[in-house]
């Protein structure tokens, strides 16, 4: 969905002459509605079945969206302009681009907004209840299918933000998010899959660590950064499945 949303934003800015931020807002609305629609039309009919069925369907959706992107926009690699100003700023002797600063600011703002939404709003609490314990949530009047649909819409919106922030750096093509997803998954596992703050800290640790490895360890370079992220995933799953900030759930029988 992140890749498809980025193509929509690129089409609005390139072919229709819409400036970046209005196109950004339109893309977020389209992505949210698309996420809700996918849940209601595709996921909801099978969500009470085995989990593997949902996994297989989501993989099929990924292949379908990739195929649609190839069909509509072709597989040509395209350059996407950054919404942030060009140039760098010197902080303590380290040059940081305005694009990186803007990306970090948007990411941190998104994390704070989503965290506050799930902790302090009635809908956010209902979505958490529907995701964690749908049977009990139904008993207290939560409309579980719609809460899960809103969750899919929110996930699609966040994916669109990630895609539009990533595209200026990795260029736009139907497969642009594959490596990014592995890095993101490794960071989320490292910090704690159920901890928003852990995901941010895990992302910083992973990003800095992989860059240091690529710079100072000769045999790693830029070619082995992705396998290194896979090793992080394996190590966390073996040694600390809950991550650095995650909570270990103990079920008493």
KEPA-314583 format. One line per 2 residues: number of its first residue (from 1); their letters; for each residue x, y, z of N, C-alpha, C. Coordinates in Angstrom, 1 decimal. Example, Ala and Ser with C-alpha at 12.3 -4.5 7.8 and 13.67 -1.06 7.14 Angstrom:
BEGIN
1> AS> 13.2 -5.7 7.8 12.3 -4.5 7.8 13.2 -3.3 7.8  12.8 -2.2 7.1 13.7 -1.1 7.1 12.9 0.0 7.9
//
This chain:
BEGIN
1> XX> 0.8 -1.2 0.0 0.0 0.0 0.0 0.9 1.3 0.0  2.0 1.2 0.7 2.9 2.4 0.7 3.4 2.7 -0.7
3> XX> 3.8 1.7 -1.4 4.3 1.9 -2.8 3.1 2.5 -3.7  2.0 1.9 -3.6 0.8 2.3 -4.4 0.4 3.7 -4.1
5> XX> 0.4 4.1 -2.8 0.1 5.4 -2.4 1.1 6.4 -2.9  2.4 6.0 -2.9 3.4 6.9 -3.4 3.2 7.2 -4.9
7> XX> 2.8 6.2 -5.7 2.6 6.4 -7.1 1.4 7.3 -7.3  0.4 7.3 -6.4 -0.7 8.2 -6.5 -0.3 9.6 -6.3
9> XX> 0.5 9.8 -5.2 1.1 11.2 -5.0 1.9 11.7 -6.1  2.8 10.8 -6.7 3.6 11.2 -7.8 2.8 11.6 -9.0
11> XX> 1.7 10.8 -9.3 0.8 11.2 -10.4 0.1 12.5 -10.2  -0.3 12.8 -9.0 -1.0 14.1 -8.7 0.0 15.2 -8.9
13> XX> 1.2 15.1 -8.5 2.2 16.2 -8.6 2.7 16.3 -10.0  2.9 15.2 -10.7 3.6 15.3 -12.0 2.6 15.5 -13.1
15> XX> 1.6 14.7 -13.1 0.6 14.7 -14.3 -0.5 15.7 -14.1  -0.8 16.1 -12.9 -2.0 17.0 -12.7 -1.5 18.3 -12.1
17> XX> -0.3 18.5 -11.9 0.2 19.8 -11.4 -0.1 20.3 -10.0  -0.5 19.4 -9.2 -0.9 19.7 -7.8 0.4 19.8 -7.0
19> XX> 0.5 20.8 -6.2 1.7 21.0 -5.3 1.8 19.8 -4.3  2.9 19.7 -3.7 3.2 18.4 -3.0 2.3 18.3 -1.8
21> XX> 2.1 19.3 -0.9 1.4 19.1 0.3 -0.1 18.8 0.1  -0.8 19.5 -0.8 -2.2 19.1 -1.1 -2.2 17.7 -1.7
23> XX> -1.3 17.3 -2.5 -1.2 15.9 -3.1 -1.0 14.9 -1.9  -0.1 15.3 -1.0 0.1 14.5 0.2 -1.2 14.3 1.0
25> XX> -2.0 15.3 1.2 -3.2 15.2 2.0 -4.2 14.3 1.2  -4.3 14.5 -0.1 -5.3 13.7 -0.9 -4.9 12.3 -0.8
27> XX> -3.6 12.0 -0.9 -3.1 10.6 -0.9 -3.4 9.9 0.4  -3.2 10.7 1.5 -3.5 10.1 2.8 -5.0 9.7 2.9
29> XX> -5.9 10.6 2.4 -7.3 10.3 2.5 -7.6 9.0 1.6  -7.1 9.0 0.4 -7.3 7.9 -0.5 -6.7 6.6 0.2
31> XX> -5.6 6.7 0.8 -5.0 5.5 1.4 -5.8 5.0 2.6  -6.3 5.9 3.4 -7.2 5.5 4.5 -8.4 4.8 4.0
33> XX> -9.1 5.4 3.0 -10.3 4.8 2.5 -10.0 3.4 1.8  -8.8 3.4 1.2 -8.4 2.1 0.6 -8.2 1.0 1.6
35> XX> -7.5 1.4 2.7 -7.3 0.4 3.8 -8.5 -0.1 4.4  -9.5 0.8 4.7 -10.8 0.4 5.2 -11.5 -0.5 4.2
37> XX> -11.5 -0.1 2.9 -12.2 -0.9 1.9 -11.6 -2.3 1.8  -10.3 -2.4 1.8 -9.6 -3.7 1.7 -10.0 -4.6 2.8
39> XX> -10.1 -4.0 4.0 -10.5 -4.9 5.2 -11.9 -5.3 5.0  -12.8 -4.4 4.7 -14.2 -4.8 4.6 -14.5 -5.8 3.5
41> XX> -13.8 -5.6 2.4 -14.2 -6.4 1.2 -13.4 -7.7 1.2  -12.1 -7.7 1.7 -11.3 -8.9 1.5 -10.9 -9.6 2.8
43> XX> -10.6 -8.8 3.8 -10.1 -9.4 5.1 -11.2 -9.9 6.0  -12.3 -9.0 6.1 -13.4 -9.3 7.0 -14.0 -10.7 6.8
45> XX> -14.3 -11.1 5.6 -14.9 -12.4 5.4 -14.1 -13.6 5.9  -12.8 -13.4 6.0 -12.0 -14.6 6.4 -11.3 -14.4 7.8
47> XX> -11.5 -13.3 8.5 -10.7 -13.0 9.6 -11.0 -13.9 10.8  -12.1 -14.6 10.8 -12.4 -15.5 11.9 -11.8 -16.9 11.6
49> XX> -11.2 -17.1 10.5 -10.6 -18.4 10.2 -9.2 -18.5 10.7  -8.4 -19.4 10.2 -7.0 -19.6 10.7 -6.2 -18.3 10.3
51> XX> -5.3 -18.0 11.1 -4.5 -16.8 10.8 -3.7 -16.9 9.5  -3.3 -18.1 9.2 -2.5 -18.3 8.0 -3.2 -17.9 6.8
53> XX> -4.6 -18.1 6.8 -5.4 -17.7 5.7 -5.3 -16.2 5.4  -5.3 -15.4 6.5 -5.2 -13.9 6.4 -3.8 -13.6 5.9
55> XX> -2.7 -14.3 6.4 -1.4 -14.0 5.9 -1.3 -14.3 4.4  -1.8 -15.4 3.9 -1.8 -15.7 2.5 -2.5 -14.7 1.7
57> XX> -3.7 -14.2 2.2 -4.4 -13.2 1.4 -3.7 -11.9 1.3  -3.0 -11.5 2.4 -2.2 -10.2 2.4 -1.0 -10.3 1.4
59> XX> -0.4 -11.5 1.4 0.7 -11.7 0.4 0.1 -11.6 -1.0  -1.1 -12.2 -1.2 -1.7 -12.0 -2.5 -2.0 -10.6 -2.9
61> XX> -2.5 -9.8 -1.9 -2.7 -8.4 -2.1 -1.5 -7.6 -2.5  -0.4 -8.0 -1.8 0.9 -7.4 -2.2 1.3 -7.6 -3.6
63> XX> 1.1 -8.9 -4.1 1.4 -9.2 -5.5 0.5 -8.5 -6.4  -0.8 -8.4 -6.0 -1.8 -7.8 -6.8 -1.5 -6.3 -7.0
65> XX> -1.2 -5.6 -5.9 -0.8 -4.2 -6.0 0.4 -3.9 -6.8  1.4 -4.8 -6.6 2.6 -4.7 -7.4 2.3 -4.8 -8.9
67> XX> 1.5 -5.8 -9.2 1.1 -6.0 -10.6 0.4 -4.9 -11.2  -0.5 -4.3 -10.4 -1.3 -3.1 -10.8 -0.4 -1.9 -11.1
69> XX> 0.6 -1.8 -10.2 1.6 -0.7 -10.4 2.4 -0.8 -11.6  2.8 -2.1 -11.9 3.5 -2.3 -13.2 2.6 -2.0 -14.4
71> XX> 1.3 -2.4 -14.3 0.4 -2.3 -15.4 0.1 -0.8 -15.6  -0.1 0.0 -14.6 -0.6 1.4 -14.7 0.6 2.3 -15.0
73> XX> 1.7 2.1 -14.2 2.8 3.1 -14.3 4.1 2.5 -14.9  4.1 1.2 -15.3 5.2 0.5 -15.8 6.3 0.3 -14.7
75> XX> 7.3 -0.5 -14.9 8.3 -0.7 -13.9 9.5 0.3 -13.9  9.3 1.4 -14.7 10.4 2.3 -14.8 10.7 3.0 -13.5
77> XX> 12.0 3.1 -13.2 12.4 3.8 -12.0 12.3 5.3 -12.2  11.6 6.0 -11.2 11.3 7.4 -11.4 11.9 8.2 -10.2
79> XX> 12.3 9.4 -10.5 12.8 10.3 -9.4 11.6 11.0 -8.8  11.7 11.1 -7.5 10.6 11.9 -6.8 11.3 13.0 -6.0
81> XX> 10.7 14.2 -6.2 11.3 15.3 -5.5 10.9 15.3 -4.0  11.8 15.8 -3.2 11.6 15.8 -1.7 10.7 17.1 -1.4
83> XX> 9.8 16.9 -0.4 9.0 18.1 0.0 9.8 19.1 0.9  11.0 18.7 1.3 11.8 19.6 2.2 12.9 20.3 1.4
85> XX> 13.3 21.4 1.9 14.3 22.2 1.1 15.6 21.4 0.9  16.3 21.8 -0.1 17.6 21.2 -0.4 18.7 21.8 0.5
87> XX> 19.8 21.2 0.6 20.9 21.8 1.5 21.0 21.0 2.8  22.1 21.4 3.5 22.4 20.8 4.8 22.6 21.8 5.9
89> XX> 22.5 21.3 7.1 22.8 22.1 8.3 23.9 21.5 9.1  24.8 22.2 9.7 25.9 21.7 10.5 25.5 21.7 11.9
91> XX> 25.5 20.5 12.5 25.2 20.3 13.9 26.3 19.6 14.6  27.1 20.3 15.4 28.2 19.7 16.1 29.3 19.1 15.2
93> XX> 29.5 19.8 14.0 30.4 19.3 13.1 29.9 18.2 12.1  28.6 17.8 12.3 28.0 16.8 11.4 27.0 17.5 10.5
95> XX> 27.2 17.2 9.2 26.3 17.8 8.2 25.0 16.9 8.1  23.9 17.5 8.3 22.6 16.8 8.2 21.7 17.5 7.2
97> XX> 21.2 16.8 6.3 20.3 17.4 5.2 19.0 17.8 5.8  18.4 18.9 5.2 17.1 19.3 5.7 16.0 18.2 5.4
99> XX> 16.3 17.4 4.4 15.4 16.3 4.1 15.4 15.3 5.2  16.5 14.9 5.7 16.6 14.0 6.9 15.9 14.6 8.1
101> XX> 16.2 15.9 8.3 15.5 16.5 9.5 14.0 16.5 9.4  13.5 16.8 8.2 12.1 16.8 8.0 11.5 15.4 8.1
103> XX> 12.2 14.4 7.6 11.7 13.0 7.7 11.7 12.6 9.2  12.7 12.9 9.9 12.7 12.6 11.4 11.6 13.3 12.1
105> XX> 11.4 14.5 11.8 10.3 15.3 12.4 8.9 14.7 12.1  8.7 14.3 10.9 7.4 13.7 10.5 7.2 12.4 11.2
107> XX> 8.3 11.6 11.2 8.2 10.3 11.9 7.9 10.4 13.3  8.6 11.3 14.0 8.4 11.4 15.5 7.0 12.0 15.7
109> XX> 6.5 12.9 14.9 5.2 13.5 15.1 4.1 12.4 14.9  4.3 11.6 13.9 3.4 10.5 13.6 3.3 9.5 14.8
111> XX> 4.5 9.2 15.4 4.5 8.3 16.5 3.8 8.9 17.7  4.0 10.2 18.0 3.4 10.8 19.1 1.9 10.9 18.9
113> XX> 1.4 11.3 17.7 0.0 11.4 17.4 -0.7 10.0 17.6  -0.1 9.0 17.0 -0.7 7.6 17.1 -0.7 7.1 18.5
115> XX> 0.4 7.4 19.2 0.4 6.9 20.6 -0.6 7.6 21.5  -0.8 8.9 21.3 -1.8 9.7 22.0 -3.2 9.2 21.6
117> XX> -3.4 8.9 20.3 -4.7 8.5 19.8 -5.1 7.2 20.5  -4.2 6.2 20.6 -4.5 4.9 21.2 -4.6 5.0 22.7
119> XX> -4.0 6.0 23.4 -4.1 6.0 24.8 -5.2 6.9 25.4  -5.5 8.0 24.7 -6.4 9.0 25.3 -7.7 9.2 24.5
121> XX> -8.0 8.5 23.5 -9.3 8.7 22.8 -10.1 7.4 22.9  -11.4 7.6 22.9 -12.4 6.5 23.0 -12.2 5.5 21.9
123> XX> -12.1 6.1 20.6 -12.0 5.2 19.5 -10.7 4.4 19.5  -9.6 5.1 19.9 -8.3 4.4 20.0 -8.4 3.3 21.0
125> XX> -9.0 3.5 22.2 -9.1 2.4 23.1 -10.0 1.3 22.6  -11.0 1.6 21.9 -11.9 0.6 21.3 -11.1 -0.2 20.3
127> XX> -10.3 0.4 19.5 -9.5 -0.3 18.5 -8.5 -1.2 19.2  -7.9 -0.8 20.3 -7.0 -1.7 21.0 -7.7 -2.9 21.6
129> XX> -8.9 -2.6 22.1 -9.7 -3.7 22.7 -10.1 -4.7 21.6  -10.5 -4.2 20.4 -10.9 -5.1 19.3 -9.8 -5.9 18.8
131> XX> -8.6 -5.3 18.8 -7.4 -6.1 18.3 -6.9 -7.1 19.3  -6.9 -6.8 20.6 -6.3 -7.6 21.6 -7.3 -8.7 22.0
133> XX> -8.5 -8.4 22.2 -9.5 -9.4 22.7 -10.9 -9.1 22.1  -11.1 -9.5 20.9 -12.3 -9.1 20.2 -13.6 -9.7 20.8
135> XX> -13.5 -10.9 21.4 -14.7 -11.5 22.0 -15.2 -10.7 23.2  -14.3 -10.3 24.1 -14.8 -9.5 25.2 -15.2 -8.1 24.8
137> XX> -14.5 -7.6 23.7 -14.8 -6.2 23.2 -16.3 -6.2 22.7  -16.7 -7.3 22.0 -18.1 -7.3 21.6 -19.1 -7.3 22.7
139> XX> -18.7 -7.9 23.8 -19.6 -8.0 25.0 -19.9 -6.6 25.6  -18.9 -5.7 25.4 -19.1 -4.3 26.0 -19.6 -3.3 25.0
141> XX> -20.0 -3.8 23.8 -20.6 -2.9 22.8 -19.6 -2.4 21.7  -18.4 -2.9 21.7 -17.5 -2.4 20.7 -17.8 -3.1 19.3
143> XX> -17.9 -2.3 18.3 -18.2 -2.8 16.9 -16.8 -3.2 16.3  -16.5 -4.5 16.6 -15.2 -5.0 16.3 -14.8 -4.9 14.8
145> XX> -15.7 -5.3 13.9 -15.3 -5.3 12.5 -15.0 -3.9 12.0  -15.7 -2.9 12.5 -15.4 -1.5 12.1 -14.2 -1.0 12.8
147> XX> -13.9 -1.4 14.0 -12.7 -1.0 14.6 -11.5 -1.6 13.9  -11.6 -2.8 13.5 -10.5 -3.4 12.8 -10.3 -2.8 11.4
149> XX> -11.4 -2.4 10.8 -11.4 -1.7 9.5 -10.7 -0.3 9.7  -11.0 0.4 10.8 -10.3 1.7 11.0 -8.8 1.4 11.2
151> XX> -8.5 0.3 11.9 -7.1 0.0 12.1 -6.3 -0.3 10.8  -7.0 -0.9 9.8 -6.4 -1.1 8.5 -6.3 0.2 7.8
153> XX> -7.3 1.1 7.9 -7.2 2.4 7.3 -6.0 3.2 7.9  -5.9 3.2 9.2 -4.8 3.9 9.9 -3.4 3.3 9.4
155> XX> -3.3 2.0 9.3 -2.1 1.4 8.9 -1.7 1.8 7.5  -2.8 1.8 6.6 -2.5 2.2 5.2 -2.1 3.7 5.1
157> XX> -2.6 4.5 6.0 -2.2 6.0 6.1 -0.8 6.1 6.5  -0.4 5.4 7.5 1.0 5.4 8.0 1.9 4.9 6.9
159> XX> 1.5 3.8 6.2 2.3 3.3 5.1 2.5 4.3 4.0  1.4 5.1 3.7 1.5 6.1 2.7 2.6 7.2 3.1
161> XX> 2.5 7.6 4.4 3.5 8.5 4.9 4.9 8.0 4.7  5.1 6.7 5.1 6.4 6.1 5.0 6.9 6.1 3.5
163> XX> 6.0 5.7 2.6 6.4 5.6 1.2 6.7 6.9 0.6  6.0 8.0 0.9 6.3 9.3 0.4 7.5 9.9 0.9
165> XX> 7.9 9.5 2.2 9.1 10.0 2.7 10.3 9.2 2.2  10.1 8.0 1.9 11.2 7.1 1.4 11.5 7.3 0.0
167> XX> 10.5 7.5 -0.9 10.7 7.6 -2.3 11.8 8.6 -2.8  11.9 9.8 -2.2 13.0 10.7 -2.7 14.4 10.1 -2.5
169> XX> 14.6 9.2 -1.6 15.9 8.7 -1.3 16.2 7.4 -2.1  15.2 6.5 -2.3 15.4 5.2 -2.9 14.9 5.2 -4.3
171> XX> 14.2 6.3 -4.8 13.6 6.3 -6.1 12.3 5.5 -6.1  11.4 5.8 -7.0 10.1 5.1 -7.0 10.1 4.0 -8.1
173> XX> 9.8 2.8 -7.6 9.5 1.7 -8.5 8.6 0.7 -7.7  8.0 -0.3 -8.4 7.1 -1.1 -7.6 7.7 -1.9 -6.5
175> XX> 9.0 -2.1 -6.5 9.7 -2.9 -5.4 10.4 -2.1 -4.4  10.2 -0.7 -4.4 11.0 0.1 -3.6 10.9 -0.1 -2.1
177> XX> 9.8 -0.7 -1.6 9.6 -0.8 -0.2 10.0 -2.2 0.4  10.5 -3.1 -0.5 10.8 -4.4 0.0 12.0 -4.4 1.1
179> XX> 13.1 -3.8 0.7 14.2 -3.7 1.7 13.8 -2.8 2.9  13.1 -1.8 2.6 12.7 -0.9 3.7 11.8 -1.6 4.7
181> XX> 10.9 -2.5 4.3 10.1 -3.3 5.2 10.9 -4.2 6.1  12.0 -4.8 5.5 12.8 -5.7 6.3 13.5 -4.9 7.4
183> XX> 14.1 -3.7 7.0 14.7 -2.8 8.0 13.7 -2.4 9.1  12.5 -2.0 8.7 11.5 -1.6 9.6 11.1 -2.7 10.6
185> XX> 10.9 -3.9 10.0 10.5 -5.1 10.9 11.6 -5.4 11.9  12.9 -5.3 11.4 14.0 -5.6 12.3 14.0 -4.5 13.4
187> XX> 13.8 -3.2 13.1 13.8 -2.2 14.1 12.6 -2.4 15.1  11.5 -2.7 14.6 10.3 -2.9 15.5 10.5 -4.1 16.4
189> XX> 11.1 -5.2 15.9 11.4 -6.3 16.8 12.5 -6.0 17.8  13.5 -5.2 17.4 14.5 -4.9 18.3 14.0 -4.0 19.4
191> XX> 13.2 -3.0 19.1 12.7 -2.1 20.2 11.5 -2.7 20.9  10.8 -3.6 20.3 9.6 -4.2 21.0 8.4 -4.0 20.1
193> XX> 7.8 -5.0 19.6 6.8 -5.0 18.5 5.5 -4.2 19.1  5.3 -4.2 20.4 4.1 -3.6 21.0 4.5 -2.2 21.6
195> XX> 5.6 -1.7 21.3 6.1 -0.4 22.0 6.4 0.6 20.9  5.6 1.7 20.8 5.9 2.8 19.8 7.3 3.4 20.1
197> XX> 7.6 3.7 21.3 8.8 4.3 21.7 10.0 3.3 21.4  9.7 2.0 21.6 10.7 1.0 21.3 11.0 0.9 19.8
199> XX> 10.0 1.1 19.0 10.2 1.1 17.5 11.1 2.2 17.1  10.9 3.4 17.7 11.8 4.6 17.4 13.2 4.3 17.8
201> XX> 13.4 3.9 19.1 14.7 3.6 19.6 15.4 2.5 18.8  14.6 1.4 18.5 15.1 0.3 17.7 15.6 0.8 16.3
203> XX> 14.8 1.7 15.7 15.1 2.2 14.4 16.4 3.0 14.5  16.6 3.8 15.5 17.9 4.6 15.6 19.0 3.6 15.9
205> XX> 18.9 2.7 16.7 20.0 1.7 17.0 20.3 0.9 15.8  19.3 0.4 15.1 19.6 -0.4 13.9 20.2 0.5 12.8
207> XX> 19.7 1.7 12.5 20.2 2.5 11.5 21.6 2.9 11.7  21.9 3.4 12.9 23.3 3.8 13.3 24.2 2.6 13.2
209> XX> 23.8 1.5 13.8 24.6 0.3 13.9 25.0 -0.3 12.5  24.0 -0.3 11.6 24.2 -0.8 10.2 25.2 0.1 9.5
211> XX> 25.0 1.4 9.6 25.9 2.3 8.9 27.3 2.3 9.5  27.5 2.1 10.8 28.8 1.9 11.3 29.4 0.6 10.8
213> XX> 28.6 -0.5 10.7 29.1 -1.7 10.2 29.6 -1.6 8.8  28.7 -0.9 8.0 29.0 -0.7 6.6 30.3 0.1 6.3
215> XX> 30.5 1.0 7.3 31.7 1.9 7.1 33.0 1.3 7.6  32.9 0.7 8.8 34.2 0.3 9.4 34.5 -1.2 9.3
217> XX> 33.5 -2.0 8.9 33.8 -3.4 8.7 33.8 -3.7 7.2  35.0 -4.0 6.7 35.2 -4.0 5.2 34.3 -5.0 4.5
219> XX> 34.2 -6.2 5.1 33.4 -7.3 4.3 31.9 -7.0 4.3  31.4 -6.1 5.2 30.0 -5.8 5.2 29.6 -4.9 4.1
221> XX> 30.3 -3.7 4.1 30.0 -2.7 3.1 28.5 -2.3 3.0  28.1 -1.9 1.8 26.7 -1.6 1.6 25.9 -2.8 1.1
223> XX> 26.6 -3.9 0.6 26.0 -5.0 0.1 25.4 -6.0 1.1  26.0 -6.0 2.3 25.5 -6.9 3.3 24.7 -6.3 4.5
225> XX> 24.3 -5.1 4.3 23.5 -4.4 5.3 22.1 -5.1 5.5  21.5 -5.6 4.4 20.2 -6.3 4.4 20.4 -7.6 5.1
227> XX> 21.4 -8.4 4.8 21.5 -9.7 5.6 21.8 -9.4 7.0  22.5 -8.3 7.4 22.8 -8.0 8.8 21.5 -7.7 9.5
229> XX> 20.5 -7.0 8.8 19.2 -6.7 9.4 18.4 -8.1 9.6  18.6 -9.0 8.7 17.9 -10.3 8.9 18.6 -11.0 10.1
231> XX> 19.9 -10.9 10.3 20.5 -11.5 11.5 20.0 -10.9 12.8  19.7 -9.6 12.7 19.1 -8.9 13.9 17.8 -9.5 14.2
233> XX> 17.0 -9.7 13.2 15.7 -10.3 13.4 15.8 -11.7 14.0  16.7 -12.5 13.5 16.9 -13.9 14.0 17.4 -13.8 15.4
235> XX> 18.4 -12.9 15.7 18.9 -12.8 17.1 17.9 -12.4 18.1  17.1 -11.4 17.7 16.1 -11.0 18.7 15.0 -12.0 19.0
237> XX> 14.6 -12.7 17.9 13.6 -13.8 18.1 14.2 -14.9 19.0  15.5 -15.2 18.9 16.0 -16.3 19.6 16.3 -15.9 21.1
239> XX> 16.9 -14.6 21.3 17.4 -14.2 22.6 16.4 -13.4 23.4  15.6 -12.5 22.7 14.7 -11.7 23.5 13.5 -11.4 22.6
241> XX> 12.6 -12.3 22.5 11.4 -12.1 21.5 10.6 -10.9 21.8  10.6 -10.4 23.0 9.8 -9.2 23.3 10.5 -7.9 22.9
243> XX> 11.8 -8.0 22.6 12.5 -6.8 22.2 13.0 -6.0 23.5  13.6 -4.9 23.3 14.2 -4.1 24.4 13.2 -3.5 25.3
245> XX> 12.0 -3.0 24.7 11.0 -2.3 25.5 9.7 -3.1 25.5  9.6 -4.2 24.9 8.4 -5.0 24.9 8.1 -5.7 26.2
247> XX> 6.9 -6.0 26.4 6.5 -6.7 27.6 6.3 -8.2 27.3  6.9 -9.0 28.1 6.7 -10.5 28.0 5.4 -10.9 28.7
249> XX> 4.5 -11.5 27.9 3.2 -11.9 28.4 3.3 -13.4 28.9  2.9 -13.6 30.2 2.9 -14.9 30.8 1.5 -15.3 31.0
251> XX> 1.2 -16.5 30.4 -0.2 -17.0 30.6 -0.1 -18.2 31.6  -1.0 -18.0 32.6 -1.0 -19.1 33.6 -2.1 -20.1 33.3
253> X> -1.8 -21.3 33.4 -2.8 -22.4 33.1 -3.3 -23.0 34.4
//
